[in-house]
Each structure stands twice: as C-alpha cells, then as structure tokens.
Amino acid sequence: MIDVARRLWLNLRADRRRPPLARLEALEAPERFVEAVLPYAARSFSLCIALLPRRTARALAVAYLYCRMLDTCEDLPATADLKAAKLEAFLARFDALERTSGAPIGPAPTIAADRARDAAERVYLLLLDRAARVDAEFLALPPRQRAAILRLVGRMGEGMLWAVRTFAAQEGALADDGQLARYCFGVLGNPIVFADEMQRLECGVEPAEPDAARIALAASVGEAVQLANVARDLEKDCARGVFYLPELRRAPPGELPGAIASARRRLLARALALGRAFQPFLAGIPSPAFSLARGAALLMALFTLAFWQETARRLGLELHSRRYRITPARSVALVACAVFSRRGYDAALARLDRIFAEAAERLAAWSAPSWSVH
C-alpha cells in the first residue's frame, strides 16, 4: 500500500501543462524513468495504473508507454507515408525479440522535434527518444507478461496502420460509424482486452482467448473511453485535417463550430449507449477479496462517465440528476468500497449502469439517436 500511495502522490502532484522535461530526460534508471514519465504521457490511465499492485502496475505502465509511442508515430509525422513508415519501424524493432528470447530490441524511430505542438507532445517525443529505458523495464518482466505486451503492440500497430491508410484514402475522414468503431477498438479495445489478461495472470487464472461475447464487451468499453478522447480533441483534429466523423469533413469553414457541437452531441449519445457494457465487462474480471484492480477498473469507468457528464453540461443538456453526478468525493468513496468489498464493487457497477441508462433515456427523449451500436 505504501508503494501505491507513493505512485498516487506522483500522479496527483504532476502538472501536465508544465512537464519537467529536463528532469525526465536526466533519469537514467529504467524503473524510475517509467514511473516518472507515465503521469505526463498518460491522462486518466496513469492514475488507474497507480492503483494496481506493483507486479501488474509495472507491466501495464510499460504497455501503456509502448502504446503511447505508437500513437506518437501515428500522430506527429507530416504525411501518411511517413506515419506508416514510423509505425512499421516501431513494430519491426520487436521482430528479433519474438524469434530469439532476450535478443536486443532495435532502436526506436525518430521524429523531428519541431513536430511537437505543445508541452504534452514534447513529452511524447522524449519518450520515443528514450525508448531504450522502457525496453529495459520490459525485458525485466516475466515471460508471460512480455508475450502479452508483444501481442498488444502488434495488434495496436496493425490497427493504427489501417487507420493511417484509411484516413489517407478518404481525404482525412472516416466514412461511417463502422470505421469509427474499428478505429476505437484498435486504439483502446485491444488495451482493454490486454488489461483483462493481465488481471487473470495476477489471479493465477490461465488466460484463454476471449470469446466473441467478451470481445464485443471489450470493444464497447474501449469505444466509450476512446470516444471521449475523440470528442475532447475535435477542434484540434479538424484544424490538422483529421475528421473522425464524415460530416465534419463536409462542413464549410463558417459552419464548422456548429457541426462540431452537433458531432459532440452525437458522440455523447453513442458513448452513453456503449457505456452499458462497463457493468458486465468489469464484473467478469476475476479478483480476490481485497483488490486494488477493482478500484482501478472502477476508476477508469468513473473518469469516462465524468467526462460525458461534463460534455452534456457544456452542450446545455441536463441528463443527470444531482444524486447521480460523478464528483471527486463520490469517486473516492466508490473506489474505496470496490477495493475492500466485492459486494461494494458490484453495487458501484450497478449504480454506474443506472446512470448511463438514465442519461441515455433522457437524451433519447429529446432527439432520436442517429448512430447504431454494434
């Protein structure tokens, strides 16, 4: 618990608007670097990882940082060809490792420093430049954790390559909700499946290939979370010519603000429907009587719901009654109950599901949703 408290403190005191780049760059010890850079490379996920036992937290931190490096290779290069080349180069660095246990990992691809547009992206480039420190932590993990991380990196990389090529072929836009769902699964559905696998290993359960129903639940959870990232960055993405919704690509410049507000409302409707997957998916993850993992899983769901509640408020939609608003104090209480009691966890998941259901019903009463959920 002392280790968890220390990691939580590191996250709570991190100022993500002013990351300490020089201090991070100077950290040579791999474990210290991974621990220190994670709060600046991640958003809410870093706090969720901090809640986990050290064995699982270490593996998830390494996995997240590798995924962040892949995301940087997708986001920051100037052209689709460069993006694809950087992604392929990042994936290729693990080829020898998969063939020969313990083989050196190749160097990470480089991206010019002037591609960073803000402090957060400078952290991402620093992380890519210091990939060898993350590699050292990766190589120190148990073999089954390493194998799971390699599967995750491979699947995410292939998903991002598909996205890069699809955006390029379609003038910077996804064509429909099916493509959006595929994109979200590649970016966050795969990590959700991976986190489930890590918890099964932690509980001594031999991980098996998840069945179609469980993958569908993971896809819905991952999409509900990733749509929050999409909705948060609509203005920034449109400015750089990336359109996750086809109507944004078609909107005349003068009508773009209104189109973005409408798109955000449609994403809200979709996320509220998808959010009903949190309860059955999270309830299906094994855990002992006392479980930090339950707290971390619930915290991820609460962060997601809190974002969509705030989005609804900014859109002028009163979707949540006062007793169902997610606040920091309520989150702390729910997470604490989840950690110490399976019954408390199940009750919190049921409450979460009621909140998603109530909000979806209220939004549907005002306007019929136009997005199908697969």
Backbone torsions as a table, in degrees:
resi	resn	phi	psi	omega
1	MET	NA	-31.5	177.7
2	ILE	-63.3	-40.8	179.2
3	ASP	-63.8	-41.7	178.0
4	VAL	-63.3	-44.4	-179.8
5	ALA	-60.8	-40.1	179.7
6	ARG	-65.1	-42.9	179.8
7	ARG	-67.2	-37.9	176.2
8	LEU	-62.8	-40.8	179.0
9	TRP	-63.0	-41.4	177.4
10	LEU	-58.9	-39.3	179.7
11	ASN	-71.2	-43.0	-175.3
12	LEU	-69.1	-29.5	-179.1
13	ARG	-91.5	-4.9	-178.6
14	ALA	-71.5	128.0	175.4
15	ASP	-98.7	98.2	-173.9
16	ARG	-70.3	-17.4	177.0
17	ARG	-78.5	-22.8	179.9
18	ARG	-133.2	70.6	-178.2
19	PRO	-65.6	142.3	-179.2
20	PRO	-80.6	75.9	-171.6
21	LEU	-59.2	-43.3	-177.9
22	ALA	-64.0	-40.9	179.9
23	ARG	-67.3	-42.3	178.7
24	LEU	-63.1	-41.8	-179.3
25	GLU	-63.5	-32.0	-175.1
26	ALA	-80.1	-12.9	-177.6
27	LEU	-74.0	118.0	-177.5
28	GLU	-95.4	-36.6	-177.3
29	ALA	-66.5	123.4	-175.0
30	PRO	-55.0	-46.3	-176.9
31	GLU	-64.6	-41.2	179.0
32	ARG	-66.1	-39.5	179.4
33	PHE	-63.6	-47.9	-179.4
34	VAL	-59.1	-46.1	-179.0
35	GLU	-64.3	-39.6	-175.7
36	ALA	-76.9	-35.9	-174.9
37	VAL	-81.2	-24.5	-173.6
38	LEU	-56.9	-46.0	-179.7
39	PRO	-60.9	-24.7	-178.9
40	TYR	-92.2	-21.9	179.4
41	ALA	-88.5	-21.6	-177.5
42	ALA	-113.4	167.2	171.8
43	ARG	-102.6	-110.0	-178.3
44	SER	-71.1	-23.6	-175.8
45	PHE	-62.9	-32.0	-179.4
46	SER	-61.6	-41.1	179.1
47	LEU	-67.3	-38.3	177.5
48	CYS	-63.3	-43.6	179.9
49	ILE	-65.0	-36.9	-179.1
50	ALA	-60.8	-25.8	-178.7
51	LEU	-76.5	-14.0	-172.0
52	LEU	-82.8	159.1	171.6
53	PRO	-59.4	152.7	-171.8
54	ARG	-55.5	-41.6	-176.6
55	ARG	-59.4	-44.9	-178.7
56	THR	-78.2	-39.7	-179.2
57	ALA	-60.1	-39.9	-179.0
58	ARG	-62.2	-46.1	-179.7
59	ALA	-66.5	-42.4	-179.2
60	LEU	-68.9	-33.3	177.1
61	ALA	-63.9	-46.6	178.1
62	VAL	-60.7	-46.2	-179.3
63	ALA	-60.8	-44.7	-179.7
64	TYR	-61.7	-43.3	-177.7
65	LEU	-65.3	-37.5	174.2
66	TYR	-62.7	-41.9	178.1
67	CYS	-64.2	-36.7	177.4
68	ARG	-64.6	-39.0	177.0
69	MET	-63.1	-43.2	176.2
70	LEU	-59.3	-44.2	-179.4
71	ASP	-61.8	-37.4	177.4
72	THR	-65.0	-40.3	177.3
73	CYS	-64.6	-28.4	177.5
74	GLU	-81.6	-37.1	-171.3
75	ASP	-83.3	-46.3	-162.3
76	LEU	-89.8	-30.2	177.2
77	PRO	-59.8	154.6	-168.9
78	ALA	-77.1	-30.0	-174.7
79	THR	-127.5	162.8	179.2
80	ALA	-62.2	-38.5	179.2
81	ASP	-63.6	-41.0	178.4
82	LEU	-67.6	-40.1	178.2
83	LYS	-59.0	-49.8	-179.2
84	ALA	-61.4	-40.9	-179.5
85	ALA	-63.9	-41.8	179.4
86	LYS	-66.9	-40.8	178.0
87	LEU	-63.2	-45.0	179.6
88	GLU	-63.6	-38.8	179.1
89	ALA	-66.2	-38.3	179.3
90	PHE	-66.4	-43.2	179.4
91	LEU	-65.5	-36.6	-176.7
92	ALA	-66.3	-23.1	-177.7
93	ARG	-65.3	-18.4	-179.7
94	PHE	-96.7	-4.0	-174.9
95	ASP	-58.2	-49.2	-178.1
96	ALA	-65.0	-34.3	-179.5
97	LEU	-64.5	-38.1	179.7
98	GLU	-69.0	-33.2	-178.5
99	ARG	-81.3	-34.6	-174.9
100	THR	-132.0	111.5	-177.7
101	SER	-58.3	129.2	177.6
102	GLY	84.5	3.1	179.6
103	ALA	-65.6	150.4	178.4
104	PRO	-61.3	145.8	176.5
105	ILE	-89.6	134.5	-178.3
106	GLY	-66.9	166.0	-179.3
107	PRO	-66.7	150.3	177.3
108	ALA	-77.8	151.1	176.0
109	PRO	-64.2	154.3	179.2
110	THR	-106.1	149.5	176.5
111	ILE	-132.0	135.5	-175.9
112	ALA	-58.0	139.5	-176.4
113	ALA	-61.0	-30.3	-176.6
114	ASP	-74.9	-1.7	175.6
115	ARG	-78.0	-17.5	178.7
116	ALA	-73.9	128.9	-176.7
117	ARG	-100.5	-12.0	-178.9
118	ASP	-157.4	-178.9	-175.9
119	ALA	-63.6	-38.6	-179.7
120	ALA	-61.4	-43.1	-178.6
121	GLU	-71.4	-24.9	173.3
122	ARG	-68.6	-34.0	173.7
123	VAL	-64.2	-41.7	-179.5
124	TYR	-61.8	-40.6	178.8
125	LEU	-69.3	-37.7	175.7
126	LEU	-61.1	-43.0	178.9
127	LEU	-60.0	-45.2	178.8
128	LEU	-63.2	-40.2	179.5
129	ASP	-66.6	-28.9	-178.9
130	ARG	-105.8	30.0	-177.9
131	ALA	-57.4	-30.8	-178.4
132	ALA	-60.2	-29.3	179.2
133	ARG	-72.1	-36.4	174.6
134	VAL	-69.9	-38.5	177.5
135	ASP	-57.4	-40.8	-178.9
136	ALA	-63.4	-39.1	175.7
137	GLU	-67.0	-40.4	178.3
138	PHE	-59.2	-46.5	-177.4
139	LEU	-67.9	-18.8	178.0
140	ALA	-85.7	-6.0	-179.2
141	LEU	-78.2	158.5	174.6
142	PRO	-60.5	152.0	-175.4
143	PRO	-55.1	-41.5	-176.9
144	ARG	-69.3	-33.1	175.1
145	GLN	-67.9	-41.7	177.9
146	ARG	-60.4	-43.4	-179.2
147	ALA	-62.1	-41.2	179.2
148	ALA	-65.1	-39.7	178.5
149	ILE	-64.7	-41.6	178.3
150	LEU	-61.8	-40.3	177.0
151	ARG	-62.6	-43.4	179.7
152	LEU	-61.6	-49.0	-178.3
153	VAL	-60.5	-42.0	179.5
154	GLY	-63.1	-45.1	-179.2
155	ARG	-67.2	-42.2	179.0
156	MET	-65.2	-42.0	179.7
157	GLY	-60.9	-42.9	178.6
158	GLU	-64.9	-39.2	177.2
159	GLY	-63.0	-39.6	179.7
160	MET	-70.8	-36.3	175.5
161	LEU	-62.3	-41.5	176.4
162	TRP	-60.2	-43.9	-178.4
163	ALA	-63.1	-45.4	-179.7
164	VAL	-58.6	-46.9	-177.5
165	ARG	-69.6	-35.1	179.8
166	THR	-69.7	-46.2	176.9
167	PHE	-58.4	-42.6	-178.8
168	ALA	-64.6	-40.9	-177.8
169	ALA	-73.0	-21.4	-174.9
170	GLN	-114.9	30.7	175.7
171	GLU	55.6	42.0	172.9
172	GLY	84.9	9.3	-175.5
173	ALA	-130.0	147.9	166.2
174	LEU	-81.9	149.2	-169.8
175	ALA	-87.3	-30.6	-173.3
176	ASP	-161.9	-179.6	-177.4
177	ASP	-69.1	-25.2	175.9
178	GLY	-64.7	-42.7	176.9
179	GLN	-67.9	-37.1	177.5
180	LEU	-63.2	-42.4	178.5
181	ALA	-63.1	-41.1	178.7
182	ARG	-63.8	-42.8	177.9
183	TYR	-60.0	-46.8	-177.6
184	CYS	-64.6	-37.7	178.6
185	PHE	-65.4	-40.6	178.6
186	GLY	-61.7	-39.1	-175.0
187	VAL	-83.7	-40.6	-174.8
188	LEU	-128.2	-24.0	176.1
189	GLY	-62.1	-44.6	178.0
190	ASN	-60.0	-47.0	176.1
191	PRO	-61.3	-32.7	177.8
192	ILE	-65.1	-43.3	176.7
193	VAL	-61.8	-41.3	179.6
194	PHE	-62.6	-44.4	179.9
195	ALA	-62.2	-38.7	175.7
196	ASP	-60.4	-44.1	179.3
197	GLU	-63.0	-41.1	179.4
198	MET	-63.1	-39.6	-179.9
199	GLN	-69.0	-35.1	176.9
200	ARG	-64.7	-40.3	175.3
201	LEU	-62.3	-42.4	179.7
202	GLU	-59.9	-34.6	-178.2
203	CYS	-89.6	4.2	179.9
204	GLY	76.5	16.9	178.2
205	VAL	-93.9	124.1	179.4
206	GLU	-64.9	116.5	-177.7
207	PRO	-67.7	133.6	176.3
208	ALA	-115.2	161.0	176.8
209	GLU	-59.4	121.5	-177.6
210	PRO	-63.6	146.5	179.3
211	ASP	-76.8	173.5	-174.2
212	ALA	-61.3	-37.0	-178.6
213	ALA	-65.9	-41.0	-179.3
214	ARG	-70.3	-38.3	176.7
215	ILE	-62.7	-38.4	178.3
216	ALA	-63.6	-40.2	176.9
217	LEU	-64.6	-43.6	178.3
218	ALA	-61.6	-38.6	178.6
219	ALA	-62.8	-42.0	-179.9
220	SER	-67.5	-43.4	177.6
221	VAL	-61.5	-48.1	-179.7
222	GLY	-60.8	-38.6	180.0
223	GLU	-69.9	-39.8	177.8
224	ALA	-59.3	-37.8	179.4
225	VAL	-74.7	-46.3	-176.3
226	GLN	-68.5	-32.5	176.9
227	LEU	-62.1	-27.7	174.4
228	ALA	-63.3	-42.2	177.1
229	ASN	-64.9	-39.9	178.2
230	VAL	-63.2	-48.6	-177.6
231	ALA	-64.3	-37.4	-178.7
232	ARG	-62.5	-36.9	-169.9
233	ASP	-107.8	20.5	-175.7
234	LEU	-57.1	-46.6	-178.3
235	GLU	-62.1	-47.3	-178.6
236	LYS	-62.9	-42.1	-178.4
237	ASP	-68.5	-40.5	177.5
238	CYS	-61.7	-38.5	180.0
239	ALA	-62.9	-29.6	179.5
240	ARG	-99.6	12.9	173.8
241	GLY	80.7	26.1	177.6
242	VAL	-115.7	122.8	-174.2
243	PHE	-126.7	108.2	179.8
244	TYR	-77.1	-16.2	178.7
245	LEU	-121.8	131.3	-173.2
246	PRO	-62.4	-31.4	-178.8
247	GLU	-66.7	-25.3	177.4
248	LEU	-70.6	-33.8	177.3
249	ARG	-66.9	-33.0	-176.5
250	ARG	-86.4	-16.1	-173.2
251	ALA	-68.8	131.0	172.9
252	PRO	-61.2	150.6	-176.9
253	PRO	-51.5	-41.2	-178.0
254	GLY	-68.7	-20.7	-178.7
255	GLU	-102.5	2.3	-174.8
256	LEU	-63.4	-42.9	179.2
257	PRO	-56.2	-43.6	178.1
258	GLY	-65.8	-38.4	179.2
259	ALA	-65.4	-37.0	178.9
260	ILE	-66.3	-42.9	178.6
261	ALA	-61.8	-42.6	178.4
262	SER	-64.4	-40.9	178.9
263	ALA	-63.8	-39.8	-180.0
264	ARG	-63.9	-37.3	178.9
265	ARG	-67.1	-39.9	178.8
266	ARG	-67.3	-39.0	175.7
267	LEU	-64.4	-38.0	176.8
268	LEU	-59.3	-46.9	-180.0
269	ALA	-60.6	-42.4	-179.5
270	ARG	-66.6	-44.0	-177.8
271	ALA	-65.6	-37.6	179.1
272	LEU	-63.9	-39.3	177.3
273	ALA	-68.0	-43.5	179.7
274	LEU	-66.1	-29.7	-177.8
275	GLY	-62.0	-17.8	176.8
276	ARG	-65.8	-12.5	179.0
277	ALA	-79.5	-16.3	-178.0
278	PHE	-58.0	-48.2	-175.0
279	GLN	-59.9	-55.1	-178.3
280	PRO	-66.4	-33.9	-179.0
281	PHE	-70.3	-50.5	-176.7
282	LEU	-68.0	-32.1	178.1
283	ALA	-67.0	-23.1	-178.4
284	GLY	-85.7	-0.3	179.2
285	ILE	-87.0	126.5	-178.1
286	PRO	-68.7	150.0	178.2
287	SER	-159.7	151.6	176.0
288	PRO	-79.3	-177.3	-178.1
289	ALA	-58.4	-47.8	174.5
290	PHE	-103.1	124.1	-172.8
291	SER	-144.9	110.6	171.9
292	LEU	-67.0	-29.5	-180.0
293	ALA	-62.7	-37.2	176.4
294	ARG	-61.0	-42.6	178.4
295	GLY	-61.9	-42.0	-179.7
296	ALA	-65.3	-43.3	180.0
297	ALA	-62.9	-44.7	179.7
298	LEU	-65.6	-38.1	179.8
299	LEU	-61.3	-41.3	176.7
300	MET	-58.5	-44.7	179.7
301	ALA	-64.9	-40.4	179.8
302	LEU	-65.8	-41.6	176.0
303	PHE	-57.6	-43.9	-178.5
304	THR	-64.2	-47.4	179.9
305	LEU	-63.8	-40.6	179.4
306	ALA	-61.3	-39.1	177.9
307	PHE	-61.5	-46.0	-176.7
308	TRP	-71.0	-30.5	174.3
309	GLN	-64.3	-43.4	178.5
310	GLU	-66.5	-37.9	176.9
311	THR	-61.2	-45.2	178.1
312	ALA	-60.0	-42.8	-179.8
313	ARG	-61.3	-43.8	-179.3
314	ARG	-67.4	-25.7	176.7
315	LEU	-84.5	1.1	179.6
316	GLY	78.5	22.9	-178.3
317	LEU	-107.7	123.1	178.4
318	GLU	-96.6	87.7	-173.4
319	LEU	-98.5	-16.2	-171.6
320	HIS	-124.1	128.1	175.0
321	SER	-67.0	159.6	-174.7
322	ARG	-57.4	-38.5	-177.1
323	ARG	-71.2	-12.5	-179.0
324	TYR	-106.3	5.4	179.2
325	ARG	-74.2	135.9	179.4
326	ILE	-85.5	117.8	178.1
327	THR	-120.1	161.9	177.6
328	PRO	-56.1	-42.4	-178.3
329	ALA	-64.1	-44.1	178.7
330	ARG	-65.7	-37.7	179.3
331	SER	-62.0	-45.8	179.7
332	VAL	-59.6	-44.1	-178.7
333	ALA	-64.6	-43.7	-179.0
334	LEU	-66.4	-42.1	179.9
335	VAL	-64.8	-42.3	178.7
336	ALA	-60.8	-43.9	177.3
337	CYS	-61.4	-40.3	-178.8
338	ALA	-65.4	-38.2	-179.2
339	VAL	-65.2	-42.7	-171.7
340	PHE	-92.9	-13.4	-173.8
341	SER	-146.7	125.5	173.9
342	ARG	-64.4	-37.5	177.8
343	ARG	-63.7	-41.3	177.3
344	GLY	-63.1	-38.4	177.4
345	TYR	-62.4	-48.4	-179.5
346	ASP	-61.9	-38.5	178.6
347	ALA	-65.6	-39.9	178.9
348	ALA	-65.4	-40.4	177.9
349	LEU	-64.2	-39.9	178.0
350	ALA	-64.3	-39.6	177.9
351	ARG	-63.8	-43.9	178.3
352	LEU	-58.2	-43.9	-178.6
353	ASP	-64.4	-39.7	178.0
354	ARG	-62.4	-38.0	-179.2
355	ILE	-66.4	-46.2	177.4
356	PHE	-59.9	-43.8	-177.3
357	ALA	-64.7	-44.7	-179.0
358	GLU	-62.6	-44.4	-178.9
359	ALA	-65.2	-41.1	179.4
360	ALA	-63.7	-40.0	179.2
361	GLU	-65.6	-41.9	-179.8
362	ARG	-65.4	-41.1	179.7
363	LEU	-67.3	-40.3	179.2
364	ALA	-63.6	-31.3	179.6
365	ALA	-66.8	-26.4	179.9
366	TRP	-88.0	-35.2	-178.6
367	SER	-158.5	132.2	-179.9
368	ALA	-63.6	128.6	178.6
369	PRO	-66.1	142.1	-176.5
370	SER	-107.9	8.2	-179.6
371	TRP	-112.7	128.5	174.3
372	SER	-81.7	153.5	177.4
373	VAL	-115.9	123.3	-178.2
374	HIS	-87.1	NA	NA
